[in-house]
Amino acid sequence: MFLSKLEATAVRNIPHLSIEPSPTINVFYGENGSGKTSILEALHLLALGRSFRTHLLSAIIQHNTPGCAVFGRLQSLNNNEFSVGIEKNRQGETRIRISGQDVNNISELAKHLPVLLINSNAAQILYGGPEIRRQFIHWGLFHVEQSFFRYWKDFQDALKQRNAALKQNHINLVKVWDEPLIMAGLQLDRLRSDYLLRLEPIFQQVIAQFDSLSHIRFHYSPGWDKQKSLHVVLRETLRRDLVLGYTSLGPQRFDIHFRAEKQPAKHLLSQGQQKSFACALKLAQGILMQVETERKSIYLIDDLPAELDQTHCEKLSEILHQVSAQVFITGIELGPLQGLVTRMDSRVFHVERGNVRLCN
């Protein structure tokens, strides 16, 4: 499945965009502030209902307009087509449509548009907070494990109710919610652990093409001491949780640690290696999804030459070519991206003051 048409209205400094992208490589080049990243932002909005640059809706919607909209036409390899669209207004209201029908959940859009972003913040998966790594794992599970979303929702509901009971100092009610929390939490723990076991060898194959970083290993931390059952942990931490007003240990606290030579990888990798690491991790995640579901990710790569040197840009280009993914890449100049635009079916767009022009 790939985007055969993209339209956007009033997204940042883009008054109107209408393009028919290539099913493979799409390059957008132009000066800083011309609107290149806004195109990727529109795609991200269409796929996930939010920007990757800000949480402020007012910053996404073009000045002096009531709202913004993004529309896409998706086409499968056997030429089946359907449409997806999202509208947002300044009052915070959102309308989502799939094949002409209104839907209520952003998750329905995400199922159809598995988008992976590589930008200047990608390396935060190494040195940022655990929430970044949790989102990374949950993206993968959402797209490869049909049961994930149900378990995740059940767990979030149970955790919310248990935390509310803790704040009210209602011990009996806390214990009532322990069982559903444990049941869903253990299923999530199993899915996360298994997913990382499948992801790591693919990551090793990809990173070997980028740099000599094959010594990096994944270490999964489930969020509690697994020498004890989760039931025992919740019982032992009950008194502390009543004081805190929330559940301090459990599957919601999971994390991933990346280690090299028994040390945190973030302490050993250079800035360039951190960028290579982040790219390899996202590529591996997309490849795993393709292997297990026969569906391909769409890659959004913002300002590629600023993230990787010429040699690594060429290596990334080769990997993307191998997996036949649809890619949207931005850069200030076309020169450093020439290795990408020589690929078959690639398309080049020049962006200037919010206007987009096809060059080939």
Secondary structure, DSSP 8 states (H G I E B T S, - for coil): -EEEEEEEEEETTEEEEEE---SSEEEEE--TTSSHHHHHHHHHHHHHSS-SS-S-HHHHB-TT-SEEEEEEEEE-TT--EEEEEEEEETTS-EEEEETTEEES-HHHHHHH--EEEESTTTTHHHHS-HHHHHHHHHHHHHHH-TTHHHHHHHHHHHHHHHHHHHHTT-HHHHHHHHHHHHHHHHHHHHHHHHHHHHHHHHHHHHHHHHSS-TTEEEEEE-SS-TTS-HHHHHHHTHHHHHHHTS--SSGGG-EEEEEETTEEGGGT--HHHHHHHHHHHHHHHHHHHHHHHS---EEEESSHHHHS-HHHHHHHHHHHHHHT-EEEEEES-SGGGHHHHTSTT-EEEEEETTEEEE--
